């Protein structure tokens, strides 16, 4: 689904140095997302990360911290947890570890190398599936509901 009304980039100003950083692509998706639980972001002039209270959107002057708070104020504690990195790690581990163990057990009749490779493959596939479930099943739909938009890059 591509929508030409979705902006491709936005810039924010680091208040301390006064310089702007333009974000696009995946970084823009993350920075624009009030449910991303991001606490620090990058200043391209200072070439370093600073807290989101130190940055303001160039077009509105609102700090990224205030913007997050404003757009996520309707989120319930459960919604915050289900979009958090803690839950992401949990769901990844819950899939990756059993997948690794299952592969290790199923390949017991082959040899140890096959078992180890299988376990590694199980970890990778389990982690990937876990991330997909987190993003598509939890993070995206919950963010859409809380923020009221299909894509957080359209938020101001
Ligand atoms: Zn700076």
Backbone and ligand atoms as CSV (ligand in chain L), in Angstrom:
chain,resi,resn,atom,element,x,y,z
A,1,UNK,N,N,0.836,-1.199,0.000
A,1,UNK,CA,C,0.000,0.000,0.000
A,1,UNK,C,C,0.873,1.253,0.000
A,2,UNK,N,N,0.939,1.930,-1.115
A,2,UNK,CA,C,1.694,3.175,-1.147
A,2,UNK,C,C,0.705,4.330,-1.238
A,3,UNK,N,N,1.014,5.380,-0.509
A,3,UNK,CA,C,0.135,6.536,-0.450
A,3,UNK,C,C,0.994,7.776,-0.625
A,4,UNK,N,N,0.695,8.536,-1.666
A,4,UNK,CA,C,1.526,9.699,-1.967
A,4,UNK,C,C,1.379,10.797,-0.918
A,5,UNK,N,N,0.336,10.683,-0.043
A,5,UNK,CA,C,0.164,11.715,0.978
A,5,UNK,C,C,1.083,11.488,2.176
A,6,UNK,N,N,1.808,10.354,2.191
A,6,UNK,CA,C,2.743,10.093,3.286
A,6,UNK,C,C,4.062,10.813,2.997
A,7,UNK,N,N,4.468,11.741,3.891
A,7,UNK,CA,C,5.730,12.438,3.633
A,7,UNK,C,C,6.919,11.489,3.683
A,8,UNK,N,N,7.950,11.793,2.909
A,8,UNK,CA,C,9.116,10.900,2.862
A,8,UNK,C,C,10.156,11.238,3.906
A,9,UNK,N,N,10.128,12.483,4.378
A,9,UNK,CA,C,11.118,12.857,5.396
A,9,UNK,C,C,10.583,14.018,6.232
A,10,UNK,N,N,11.252,14.266,7.347
A,10,UNK,CA,C,10.909,15.400,8.201
A,10,UNK,C,C,12.201,15.765,8.915
A,11,UNK,N,N,12.327,17.017,9.324
A,11,UNK,CA,C,13.564,17.362,10.019
A,11,UNK,C,C,13.265,17.826,11.436
A,12,UNK,N,N,14.214,17.568,12.304
A,12,UNK,CA,C,14.117,18.050,13.681
A,12,UNK,C,C,15.385,18.801,14.021
A,13,UNK,N,N,15.225,19.728,14.978
A,13,UNK,CA,C,16.356,20.565,15.363
A,13,UNK,C,C,16.842,20.168,16.748
A,14,UNK,N,N,18.164,20.052,16.854
A,14,UNK,CA,C,18.785,19.794,18.151
A,14,UNK,C,C,18.914,21.152,18.830
A,15,UNK,N,N,18.181,21.367,19.918
A,15,UNK,CA,C,18.116,22.699,20.533
A,15,UNK,C,C,19.479,23.203,20.980
A,16,UNK,N,N,20.319,22.321,21.467
A,16,UNK,CA,C,21.615,22.736,22.007
A,16,UNK,C,C,22.533,23.344,20.947
A,17,UNK,N,N,22.589,22.715,19.763
A,17,UNK,CA,C,23.491,23.225,18.726
A,17,UNK,C,C,22.731,24.022,17.666
A,18,UNK,N,N,21.388,23.909,17.649
A,18,UNK,CA,C,20.570,24.674,16.706
A,18,UNK,C,C,20.515,24.110,15.304
A,19,UNK,N,N,21.151,22.982,15.063
A,19,UNK,CA,C,21.180,22.425,13.709
A,19,UNK,C,C,20.099,21.372,13.478
A,20,UNK,N,N,19.700,21.279,12.214
A,20,UNK,CA,C,18.643,20.343,11.838
A,20,UNK,C,C,19.207,19.032,11.305
A,21,UNK,N,N,18.463,17.970,11.546
A,21,UNK,CA,C,18.785,16.656,10.998
A,21,UNK,C,C,17.556,16.198,10.232
A,22,UNK,N,N,17.745,15.745,8.989
A,22,UNK,CA,C,16.624,15.237,8.200
A,22,UNK,C,C,16.553,13.728,8.387
A,23,UNK,N,N,15.352,13.219,8.695
A,23,UNK,CA,C,15.176,11.770,8.802
A,23,UNK,C,C,14.259,11.295,7.685
A,24,UNK,N,N,14.631,10.164,7.095
A,24,UNK,CA,C,13.821,9.561,6.034
A,24,UNK,C,C,13.823,8.053,6.195
A,25,UNK,N,N,13.076,7.376,5.366
A,25,UNK,CA,C,13.066,5.915,5.356
A,25,UNK,C,C,12.706,5.306,6.695
A,26,UNK,N,N,13.414,4.220,7.029
A,26,UNK,CA,C,13.128,3.484,8.254
A,26,UNK,C,C,13.309,4.358,9.499
A,27,UNK,N,N,14.332,5.241,9.482
A,27,UNK,CA,C,14.566,6.101,10.656
A,27,UNK,C,C,13.373,7.022,10.869
A,28,UNK,N,N,12.814,7.530,9.779
A,28,UNK,CA,C,11.659,8.412,9.891
A,28,UNK,C,C,10.463,7.655,10.456
A,29,UNK,N,N,10.272,6.421,9.987
A,29,UNK,CA,C,9.165,5.610,10.510
A,29,UNK,C,C,9.306,5.429,12.019
A,30,UNK,N,N,10.535,5.157,12.467
A,30,UNK,CA,C,10.766,4.942,13.895
A,30,UNK,C,C,10.616,6.236,14.690
A,31,UNK,N,N,11.267,7.305,14.241
A,31,UNK,CA,C,11.231,8.571,14.980
A,31,UNK,C,C,9.804,9.119,15.039
A,32,UNK,N,N,9.043,8.960,13.959
A,32,UNK,CA,C,7.689,9.521,13.919
A,32,UNK,C,C,6.710,8.713,14.771
A,33,UNK,N,N,7.105,7.507,15.171
A,33,UNK,CA,C,6.183,6.610,15.874
A,33,UNK,C,C,6.159,6.876,17.380
A,34,UNK,N,N,5.062,7.452,17.902
A,34,UNK,CA,C,4.974,7.765,19.332
A,34,UNK,C,C,5.003,6.514,20.218
A,35,UNK,N,N,4.759,5.327,19.636
A,35,UNK,CA,C,4.758,4.089,20.411
A,35,UNK,C,C,6.083,3.326,20.244
A,36,UNK,N,N,7.066,3.949,19.629
A,36,UNK,CA,C,8.318,3.234,19.363
A,36,UNK,C,C,9.183,3.087,20.615
A,37,UNK,N,N,8.795,3.742,21.700
A,37,UNK,CA,C,9.543,3.778,22.962
A,37,UNK,C,C,11.007,4.165,22.754
A,38,UNK,N,N,11.222,5.028,21.766
A,38,UNK,CA,C,12.567,5.531,21.504
A,38,UNK,C,C,12.875,6.657,22.491
A,39,UNK,N,N,14.053,6.636,23.072
A,39,UNK,CA,C,14.384,7.653,24.070
A,39,UNK,C,C,15.473,8.607,23.626
A,40,UNK,N,N,16.249,8.186,22.628
A,40,UNK,CA,C,17.342,9.022,22.139
A,40,UNK,C,C,17.319,9.031,20.626
A,41,UNK,N,N,17.795,10.124,20.044
A,41,UNK,CA,C,17.905,10.151,18.592
A,41,UNK,C,C,19.172,10.898,18.192
A,42,UNK,N,N,19.436,10.899,16.893
A,42,UNK,CA,C,20.732,11.309,16.379
A,42,UNK,C,C,20.738,12.757,15.892
A,43,UNK,N,N,21.807,13.493,16.231
A,43,UNK,CA,C,22.015,14.824,15.650
A,43,UNK,C,C,23.160,14.688,14.653
A,44,UNK,N,N,22.894,15.011,13.383
A,44,UNK,CA,C,23.916,14.802,12.352
A,44,UNK,C,C,25.044,15.831,12.451
A,45,UNK,N,N,24.800,16.971,13.098
A,45,UNK,CA,C,25.874,17.959,13.267
A,45,UNK,C,C,26.810,17.574,14.398
A,46,UNK,N,N,26.212,17.169,15.534
A,46,UNK,CA,C,27.027,16.758,16.685
A,46,UNK,C,C,27.582,15.344,16.475
A,47,UNK,N,N,26.968,14.620,15.515
A,47,UNK,CA,C,27.360,13.241,15.243
A,47,UNK,C,C,27.229,12.381,16.498
A,48,UNK,N,N,26.145,12.597,17.237
A,48,UNK,CA,C,25.936,11.868,18.493
A,48,UNK,C,C,24.449,11.759,18.801
A,49,UNK,N,N,24.122,10.891,19.762
A,49,UNK,CA,C,22.749,10.683,20.197
A,49,UNK,C,C,22.455,11.545,21.424
A,50,UNK,N,N,21.237,12.088,21.491
A,50,UNK,CA,C,20.800,12.845,22.665
A,50,UNK,C,C,19.356,12.464,22.984
A,51,UNK,N,N,18.922,12.776,24.196
A,51,UNK,CA,C,17.550,12.482,24.614
A,51,UNK,C,C,16.540,13.229,23.754
A,52,UNK,N,N,15.349,12.626,23.597
A,52,UNK,CA,C,14.329,13.214,22.721
A,52,UNK,C,C,13.745,14.518,23.269
A,53,UNK,N,N,14.030,14.857,24.534
A,53,UNK,CA,C,13.573,16.149,25.065
A,53,UNK,C,C,14.423,17.281,24.495
A,54,UNK,N,N,15.592,16.957,23.926
A,54,UNK,CA,C,16.507,17.982,23.413
A,54,UNK,C,C,16.286,18.313,21.938
A,55,UNK,N,N,15.300,17.630,21.327
A,55,UNK,CA,C,15.040,17.866,19.901
A,55,UNK,C,C,13.643,18.406,19.696
A,56,UNK,N,N,13.490,19.321,18.735
A,56,UNK,CA,C,12.150,19.788,18.364
A,56,UNK,C,C,11.973,19.604,16.862
A,57,UNK,N,N,10.725,19.315,16.467
A,57,UNK,CA,C,10.422,19.225,15.034
A,57,UNK,C,C,10.619,20.607,14.426
A,58,UNK,N,N,11.320,20.698,13.311
A,58,UNK,CA,C,11.615,22.000,12.703
A,58,UNK,C,C,10.339,22.742,12.300
A,59,UNK,N,N,9.330,21.981,11.814
A,59,UNK,CA,C,8.121,22.650,11.308
A,59,UNK,C,C,7.137,23.073,12.397
A,60,UNK,N,N,7.141,22.407,13.554
A,60,UNK,CA,C,6.158,22.771,14.587
A,60,UNK,C,C,6.803,23.346,15.848
A,61,UNK,N,N,8.086,23.079,16.068
A,61,UNK,CA,C,8.767,23.563,17.268
A,61,UNK,C,C,8.478,22.742,18.518
A,62,UNK,N,N,7.648,21.697,18.364
A,62,UNK,CA,C,7.320,20.839,19.508
A,62,UNK,C,C,8.448,19.827,19.720
A,63,UNK,N,N,8.802,19.576,20.994
A,63,UNK,CA,C,9.866,18.585,21.199
A,63,UNK,C,C,9.340,17.192,20.838
A,64,UNK,N,N,10.253,16.314,20.477
A,64,UNK,CA,C,9.847,14.951,20.118
A,64,UNK,C,C,9.225,14.262,21.331
A,65,UNK,N,N,9.736,14.571,22.535
A,65,UNK,CA,C,9.188,13.983,23.762
A,65,UNK,C,C,7.722,14.402,23.943
A,66,UNK,N,N,7.427,15.701,23.751
A,66,UNK,CA,C,6.048,16.187,23.898
A,66,UNK,C,C,5.148,15.603,22.815
A,67,UNK,N,N,5.686,15.493,21.618
A,67,UNK,CA,C,4.945,14.905,20.490
A,67,UNK,C,C,4.575,13.452,20.799
A,68,UNK,N,N,5.507,12.693,21.350
A,68,UNK,CA,C,5.226,11.293,21.731
A,68,UNK,C,C,4.130,11.247,22.784
A,69,UNK,N,N,4.282,12.111,23.815
A,69,UNK,CA,C,3.324,12.106,24.927
A,69,UNK,C,C,1.924,12.462,24.420
A,70,UNK,N,N,1.863,13.472,23.541
A,70,UNK,CA,C,0.568,13.938,23.035
A,70,UNK,C,C,-0.124,12.853,22.205
A,71,UNK,N,N,0.621,12.204,21.321
A,71,UNK,CA,C,-0.004,11.217,20.435
A,71,UNK,C,C,-0.204,9.853,21.081
A,72,UNK,N,N,0.411,9.606,22.240
A,72,UNK,CA,C,0.235,8.292,22.870
A,72,UNK,C,C,-0.546,8.405,24.176
A,73,UNK,N,N,-1.152,9.568,24.436
A,73,UNK,CA,C,-1.806,9.763,25.737
A,73,UNK,C,C,-3.004,8.833,25.961
A,74,UNK,N,N,-3.598,8.327,24.883
A,74,UNK,CA,C,-4.746,7.437,25.036
A,74,UNK,C,C,-4.358,5.960,25.165
A,75,UNK,N,N,-3.065,5.668,25.113
A,75,UNK,CA,C,-2.630,4.273,25.180
A,75,UNK,C,C,-2.820,3.712,26.586
A,76,UNK,N,N,-3.359,2.508,26.670
A,76,UNK,CA,C,-3.517,1.848,27.964
A,76,UNK,C,C,-2.172,1.215,28.353
A,77,UNK,N,N,-1.991,0.888,29.650
A,77,UNK,CA,C,-0.742,0.204,30.047
A,77,UNK,C,C,-0.526,-1.079,29.248
A,78,UNK,N,N,-1.614,-1.809,28.945
A,78,UNK,CA,C,-1.476,-3.057,28.179
A,78,UNK,C,C,-0.976,-2.751,26.762
A,79,UNK,N,N,-1.528,-1.713,26.153
A,79,UNK,CA,C,-1.086,-1.354,24.802
A,79,UNK,C,C,0.374,-0.909,24.801
A,80,UNK,N,N,0.765,-0.188,25.851
A,80,UNK,CA,C,2.172,0.237,25.938
A,80,UNK,C,C,3.090,-0.974,26.070
A,81,UNK,N,N,2.660,-1.948,26.892
A,81,UNK,CA,C,3.491,-3.141,27.077
A,81,UNK,C,C,3.595,-3.939,25.775
A,82,UNK,N,N,2.457,-4.112,25.090
A,82,UNK,CA,C,2.437,-4.944,23.881
A,82,UNK,C,C,3.179,-4.314,22.702
A,83,UNK,N,N,3.531,-3.022,22.791
A,83,UNK,CA,C,4.334,-2.407,21.728
A,83,UNK,C,C,5.763,-2.150,22.207
A,84,UNK,N,N,6.086,-2.604,23.441
A,84,UNK,CA,C,7.408,-2.304,24.016
A,84,UNK,C,C,8.485,-3.277,23.543
A,85,UNK,N,N,9.729,-2.844,23.727
A,85,UNK,CA,C,10.863,-3.708,23.371
A,85,UNK,C,C,10.900,-4.940,24.266
A,86,UNK,N,N,10.444,-4.794,25.512
A,86,UNK,CA,C,10.409,-5.934,26.439
A,86,UNK,C,C,9.542,-7.051,25.853
A,87,UNK,N,N,8.361,-6.668,25.347
A,87,UNK,CA,C,7.456,-7.667,24.773
A,87,UNK,C,C,8.036,-8.249,23.488
A,88,UNK,N,N,8.722,-7.408,22.706
A,88,UNK,CA,C,9.373,-7.892,21.486
A,88,UNK,C,C,10.389,-8.982,21.839
A,89,UNK,N,N,11.237,-8.706,22.835
A,89,UNK,CA,C,12.264,-9.673,23.253
A,89,UNK,C,C,11.596,-10.959,23.742
A,90,UNK,N,N,10.533,-10.791,24.518
A,90,UNK,CA,C,9.814,-11.934,25.080
A,90,UNK,C,C,9.263,-12.840,23.979
A,91,UNK,N,N,8.592,-12.250,22.999
A,91,UNK,CA,C,7.945,-13.024,21.943
A,91,UNK,C,C,9.001,-13.684,21.045
A,92,UNK,N,N,10.133,-12.997,20.830
A,92,UNK,CA,C,11.223,-13.561,20.029
A,92,UNK,C,C,11.814,-14.775,20.747
A,93,UNK,N,N,12.081,-14.620,22.049
A,93,UNK,CA,C,12.651,-15.735,22.820
A,93,UNK,C,C,11.678,-16.904,22.889
A,94,UNK,N,N,10.385,-16.606,23.061
A,94,UNK,CA,C,9.369,-17.655,23.175
A,94,UNK,C,C,9.266,-18.490,21.911
A,95,UNK,N,N,9.638,-17.920,20.758
A,95,UNK,CA,C,9.599,-18.676,19.510
A,95,UNK,C,C,10.958,-19.255,19.150
A,96,UNK,N,N,12.019,-18.456,19.340
A,96,UNK,CA,C,13.351,-18.875,18.899
A,96,UNK,C,C,13.894,-20.051,19.715
A,97,UNK,N,N,13.712,-20.006,21.047
A,97,UNK,CA,C,14.289,-21.066,21.882
A,97,UNK,C,C,13.609,-22.417,21.643
A,98,UNK,N,N,12.263,-22.491,21.669
A,98,UNK,CA,C,11.627,-23.784,21.351
A,98,UNK,C,C,11.962,-24.274,19.936
A,99,UNK,N,N,12.073,-23.354,18.967
A,99,UNK,CA,C,12.402,-23.757,17.592
A,99,UNK,C,C,13.800,-24.363,17.550
A,100,UNK,N,N,14.737,-23.764,18.289
A,100,UNK,CA,C,16.112,-24.276,18.333
A,100,UNK,C,C,16.151,-25.646,18.998
A,101,UNK,N,N,15.421,-25.769,20.108
A,101,UNK,CA,C,15.398,-27.049,20.831
A,101,UNK,C,C,14.751,-28.133,19.962
A,102,UNK,N,N,13.655,-27.794,19.294
A,102,UNK,CA,C,12.957,-28.761,18.437
A,102,UNK,C,C,13.873,-29.254,17.323
A,103,UNK,N,N,14.597,-28.306,16.678
A,103,UNK,CA,C,15.508,-28.699,15.599
A,103,UNK,C,C,16.616,-29.607,16.144
A,104,UNK,N,N,17.140,-29.262,17.326
A,104,UNK,CA,C,18.224,-30.034,17.942
A,104,UNK,C,C,17.757,-31.471,18.227
A,105,UNK,N,N,16.536,-31.593,18.746
A,105,UNK,CA,C,15.988,-32.905,19.093
A,105,UNK,C,C,15.663,-33.707,17.831
A,106,UNK,N,N,15.048,-33.057,16.858
A,106,UNK,CA,C,14.629,-33.756,15.633
A,106,UNK,C,C,15.816,-34.277,14.833
A,107,UNK,N,N,16.977,-33.604,14.953
A,107,UNK,CA,C,18.150,-34.014,14.181
A,107,UNK,C,C,19.088,-34.920,14.990
A,108,UNK,N,N,18.588,-35.443,16.111
A,108,UNK,CA,C,19.416,-36.269,17.007
A,108,UNK,C,C,19.964,-37.510,16.305
A,109,UNK,N,N,19.236,-38.050,15.330
A,109,UNK,CA,C,19.681,-39.267,14.643
A,109,UNK,C,C,20.687,-38.995,13.532
A,110,UNK,N,N,20.909,-37.717,13.198
A,110,UNK,CA,C,21.848,-37.384,12.121
A,110,UNK,C,C,23.259,-37.297,12.712
A,111,UNK,N,N,23.686,-36.108,13.115
A,111,UNK,CA,C,24.942,-35.984,13.853
A,111,UNK,C,C,24.956,-34.657,14.593
A,112,UNK,N,N,25.984,-34.443,15.404
A,112,UNK,CA,C,26.006,-33.255,16.253
A,112,UNK,C,C,26.075,-31.972,15.425
A,113,UNK,N,N,26.840,-32.002,14.326
A,113,UNK,CA,C,26.965,-30.796,13.495
A,113,UNK,C,C,25.597,-30.396,12.944
A,114,UNK,N,N,24.862,-31.396,12.435
A,114,UNK,CA,C,23.518,-31.129,11.910
A,114,UNK,C,C,22.623,-30.578,13.009
A,115,UNK,N,N,22.771,-31.137,14.212
A,115,UNK,CA,C,21.961,-30.663,15.339
A,115,UNK,C,C,22.258,-29.203,15.657
A,116,UNK,N,N,23.569,-28.869,15.673
A,116,UNK,CA,C,23.962,-27.490,16.003
A,116,UNK,C,C,23.514,-26.519,14.919
A,117,UNK,N,N,23.694,-26.926,13.653
A,117,UNK,CA,C,23.246,-26.068,12.547
A,117,UNK,C,C,21.728,-25.913,12.581
A,118,UNK,N,N,21.050,-27.024,12.857
A,118,UNK,CA,C,19.584,-26.989,12.942
A,118,UNK,C,C,19.129,-26.076,14.059
A,119,UNK,N,N,19.805,-26.156,15.210
A,119,UNK,CA,C,19.443,-25.315,16.348
A,119,UNK,C,C,19.652,-23.849,15.998
A,120,UNK,N,N,20.765,-23.567,15.309
A,120,UNK,CA,C,21.040,-22.188,14.894
A,120,UNK,C,C,19.959,-21.697,13.926
A,121,UNK,N,N,19.625,-22.562,12.949
A,121,UNK,CA,C,18.565,-22.221,11.996
A,121,UNK,C,C,17.243,-21.979,12.711
A,122,UNK,N,N,16.961,-22.810,13.709
A,122,UNK,CA,C,15.732,-22.656,14.491
A,122,UNK,C,C,15.700,-21.315,15.198
A,123,UNK,N,N,16.858,-20.908,15.747
A,123,UNK,CA,C,16.950,-19.610,16.432
A,123,UNK,C,C,16.645,-18.473,15.468
A,124,UNK,N,N,17.288,-18.536,14.281
A,124,UNK,CA,C,17.136,-17.466,13.294
A,124,UNK,C,C,15.686,-17.384,12.801
A,125,UNK,N,N,15.141,-18.547,12.401
A,125,UNK,CA,C,13.770,-18.566,11.878
A,125,UNK,C,C,12.774,-18.167,12.973
A,126,UNK,N,N,12.978,-18.717,14.177
A,126,UNK,CA,C,12.084,-18.384,15.291
A,126,UNK,C,C,12.113,-16.897,15.604
A,127,UNK,N,N,13.324,-16.305,15.603
A,127,UNK,CA,C,13.460,-14.880,15.896
A,127,UNK,C,C,12.775,-14.054,14.808
A,128,UNK,N,N,12.947,-14.479,13.551
A,128,UNK,CA,C,12.335,-13.747,12.439
A,128,UNK,C,C,10.813,-13.794,12.527
A,129,UNK,N,N,10.286,-14.997,12.747
A,129,UNK,CA,C,8.828,-15.146,12.851
A,129,UNK,C,C,8.312,-14.338,14.053
A,130,UNK,N,N,9.057,-14.378,15.159
A,130,UNK,CA,C,8.670,-13.614,16.351
A,130,UNK,C,C,8.598,-12.127,16.066
A,131,UNK,N,N,9.588,-11.613,15.335
A,131,UNK,CA,C,9.594,-10.191,15.002
A,131,UNK,C,C,8.418,-9.834,14.108
A,132,UNK,N,N,8.121,-10.715,13.128
A,132,UNK,CA,C,6.993,-10.459,12.227
A,132,UNK,C,C,5.681,-10.427,13.005
A,133,UNK,N,N,5.523,-11.382,13.928
A,133,UNK,CA,C,4.292,-11.430,14.731
A,133,UNK,C,C,4.188,-10.157,15.572
A,134,UNK,N,N,5.322,-9.750,16.161
A,134,UNK,CA,C,5.319,-8.531,16.979
A,134,UNK,C,C,4.907,-7.316,16.149
A,135,UNK,N,N,5.554,-7.144,14.998
A,135,UNK,CA,C,5.308,-5.954,14.167
A,135,UNK,C,C,3.900,-5.963,13.585
A,136,UNK,N,N,3.543,-7.077,12.906
A,136,UNK,CA,C,2.266,-7.111,12.190
A,136,UNK,C,C,1.075,-7.386,13.115
A,137,UNK,N,N,1.302,-8.186,14.146
A,137,UNK,CA,C,0.194,-8.584,15.015
A,137,UNK,C,C,-0.041,-7.656,16.184
A,138,UNK,N,N,1.012,-6.950,16.622
A,138,UNK,CA,C,0.871,-6.095,17.795
A,138,UNK,C,C,1.236,-4.632,17.526
A,139,UNK,N,N,2.502,-4.383,17.194
A,139,UNK,CA,C,2.977,-2.995,17.098
A,139,UNK,C,C,2.169,-2.160,16.104
A,140,UNK,N,N,2.010,-2.655,14.880
A,140,UNK,CA,C,1.309,-1.857,13.860
A,140,UNK,C,C,-0.160,-1.623,14.189
A,141,UNK,N,N,-0.945,-2.693,14.444
A,141,UNK,CA,C,-2.371,-2.441,14.732
A,141,UNK,C,C,-2.597,-1.599,15.989
A,142,UNK,N,N,-1.798,-1.820,17.053
A,142,UNK,CA,C,-1.994,-1.050,18.284
A,142,UNK,C,C,-1.646,0.416,18.040
A,143,UNK,N,N,-0.535,0.657,17.331
A,143,UNK,CA,C,-0.134,2.036,17.026
A,143,UNK,C,C,-1.209,2.734,16.196
A,144,UNK,N,N,-1.764,2.010,15.216
A,144,UNK,CA,C,-2.840,2.588,14.395
A,144,UNK,C,C,-4.028,3.002,15.264
A,145,UNK,N,N,-4.364,2.137,16.214
A,145,UNK,CA,C,-5.520,2.387,17.076
A,145,UNK,C,C,-5.254,3.578,18.007
A,146,UNK,N,N,-4.072,3.572,18.639
A,146,UNK,CA,C,-3.747,4.621,19.613
A,146,UNK,C,C,-3.599,5.982,18.921
A,147,UNK,N,N,-2.896,6.008,17.796
A,147,UNK,CA,C,-2.581,7.283,17.134
A,147,UNK,C,C,-3.657,7.710,16.139
A,148,UNK,N,N,-4.519,6.778,15.750
A,148,UNK,CA,C,-5.613,7.128,14.847
A,148,UNK,C,C,-5.202,7.354,13.397
A,149,UNK,N,N,-4.004,6.915,13.027
A,149,UNK,CA,C,-3.562,7.053,11.627
A,149,UNK,C,C,-2.968,5.727,11.148
A,150,UNK,N,N,-3.015,5.500,9.851
A,150,UNK,CA,C,-2.472,4.270,9.286
A,150,UNK,C,C,-0.942,4.296,9.276
A,151,UNK,N,N,-0.373,5.487,9.193
A,151,UNK,CA,C,1.086,5.625,9.130
A,151,UNK,C,C,1.485,6.827,9.986
A,152,UNK,N,N,2.380,6.596,10.963
A,152,UNK,CA,C,2.711,7.692,11.897
A,152,UNK,C,C,3.514,8.808,11.230
A,153,UNK,N,N,4.006,8.581,10.007
A,153,UNK,CA,C,4.726,9.646,9.315
A,153,UNK,C,C,3.800,10.790,8.914
A,154,UNK,N,N,2.470,10.533,8.940
A,154,UNK,CA,C,1.527,11.592,8.597
A,154,UNK,C,C,1.153,12.449,9.819
A,155,UNK,N,N,1.591,12.048,11.009
A,155,UNK,CA,C,1.276,12.824,12.232
A,155,UNK,C,C,2.049,14.131,12.260
A,156,UNK,N,N,1.429,15.142,12.863
A,156,UNK,CA,C,2.147,16.413,13.064
A,156,UNK,C,C,2.220,16.689,14.551
L,1,ZN,ZN,ZN,23.493,18.854,17.659
